[in-house]
Amino acid sequence: MTVFVWVRSPRGPAPQKWAEMLRKDHSADGRRVLAHHQLTAEEAGLTLDQLAARYPAPAKEEEADHGI
């Protein structure tokens, strides 16, 4: 199942689409996962910009609340 994730990058939250969720807290290259969303088959065909509009990056307060 395709997953839409926000990961922490040097320039701030970055959206990515993964074929599957390997770990709930880190990406394959070690960056922190800030949020993740399982996508429906229809959503999997959307662009990153469309998914980012549908599932905005978490606010800094939310990141702090979750210890991220």
C-alpha positions as CSV (number, residue, x, y, z in Angstrom):
1,M,0.0,0.0,0.0
2,T,1.3,3.5,-0.9
3,V,2.0,5.8,2.0
4,F,2.3,9.6,1.9
5,V,4.8,10.9,4.5
6,W,6.3,14.1,5.8
7,V,10.0,13.8,6.7
8,R,12.2,16.3,8.4
9,S,14.9,17.6,6.0
10,P,17.5,20.3,6.4
11,R,15.1,22.8,4.7
12,G,12.1,21.8,6.8
13,P,9.3,19.2,6.3
14,A,9.5,17.4,2.9
15,P,6.7,15.4,1.4
16,Q,7.4,11.9,0.0
17,K,5.4,9.0,-1.4
18,W,6.6,5.5,-0.3
19,A,5.6,2.1,-1.7
20,E,5.3,0.9,1.9
21,M,5.9,2.1,5.5
22,L,9.2,0.5,6.6
23,R,9.3,2.2,10.0
24,K,6.9,4.6,11.7
25,D,9.5,7.0,13.0
26,H,12.4,7.1,10.4
27,S,12.8,7.0,6.7
28,A,15.2,4.6,4.9
29,D,18.0,7.3,5.0
30,G,17.5,8.0,8.7
31,R,15.4,11.2,8.5
32,R,12.6,11.5,11.0
33,V,9.0,10.9,9.8
34,L,6.8,13.7,11.0
35,A,3.5,12.3,9.8
36,H,2.3,9.5,7.6
37,H,-1.0,8.7,5.8
38,Q,-2.1,5.4,4.2
39,L,-3.3,6.2,0.7
40,T,-6.3,4.8,-1.2
41,A,-5.8,3.6,-4.7
42,E,-7.2,6.9,-6.0
43,E,-5.0,9.0,-3.7
44,A,-1.9,7.1,-4.8
45,G,-2.3,8.6,-8.3
46,L,-2.2,12.2,-6.9
47,T,1.0,14.3,-7.2
48,L,3.0,15.3,-4.1
49,D,1.6,18.8,-4.3
50,Q,-2.0,17.5,-4.3
51,L,-1.2,15.2,-1.4
52,A,0.5,18.0,0.5
53,A,-2.6,20.2,0.1
54,R,-4.8,17.3,1.3
55,Y,-2.5,16.4,4.2
56,P,-0.5,19.5,5.3
57,A,2.8,19.2,7.2
58,P,2.3,19.0,11.0
59,A,2.6,22.3,12.8
60,K,5.8,22.8,14.9
61,E,3.7,22.5,18.1
62,E,2.4,19.1,17.0
63,E,6.0,18.0,16.3
64,A,7.0,19.1,19.8
65,D,4.0,17.4,21.4
66,H,5.1,14.1,19.9
67,G,8.7,14.4,20.8
68,I,9.8,14.8,17.2
